[in-house]
Amino acid sequence: MNNFSQASVGMLVAEQPLRAAVFDRYGIDFCCGGKQTLEAACLATAHDIQLVIADIENADRTASDTDSSENWLNASLSDLVDHIENTHHVYLKAELPRLEALAEKVARVHGQKEPRLLKVAAIFADMSQAIRLHTENEEAVLFPFIRQLESKKQPLSGACKTKTSLVASPIHKLEAEHNDAGLALMQMRELTDQYTTPDFACQSWQALAAGLAHLDQDLRTHIHKENTLLFPKARAKELQMV
């Protein structure tokens, strides 16, 4: 894509995942804010768009040299769903309870000295519960329907009768929940000074910061794949079947 400035930041990352690191350095949201153009994102974050584009081009050259990044832009709906479940959902099912318990422990031990840890624990507990329900709903309702949608050779009877989208409403709800998760991540980044710890932090505190940093990165990548790739592809496929 030559016109970087008018491309959405989400699609730029979809085309070349190594660009996500560039956006992270500039504080540009490519998951929940992935629909905004690069020009709009640079204006919102007060960055020189030419400098950002130069870094994107450098990342592209690195990707060309290493050829090590995964690209899901042309994946089928079923492959995308399988990947999200087997990679990101499996990771969340293991990490959310571990980090929630660790956050509660660190807040209990160090919260009086560092009150921000109490807020981190509370925010994480709420986010964890919401994400668990979110992923359960995806696996029980939307993902099976998307798999069925891709396997269909004939128009969908329900959509034909009602003339309405069967995926639009659940996707709209899921995107709103993505925004809530993105806000929670932003709050935790601010409360932890970008997941750093003081010199006197114990090993549990350090482990919590490292775990939260990794979860932040994985969850934003997860949300990006759904918002930028899976959901638009599902909407487009349904329109073809009506």
Secondary structure, 3 states (H helix, E strand, C coil): CCCHHHCEHHHHHHHCCCHHHHHHHHCCCCCCCCCCEHHHHHHHHCCCHHHHHHHHHHHHHHHHHHCCCCCCCCCCHHHHHHHHHHHHHHHHHHHHHHHHHHHHHHHHHHCCCCCHHHHHHHHHHHHHHHHHHHHHHHHHHHHHHHHHHHHCCCCCHHHHHHCCCCCHHHHHHHHHHHHHHHHHHHHHHHHCCCCCCCCCCCHHHHHHHHHHHHHHHHHHHHHHHHHHHHHHHHHHHHHHHC
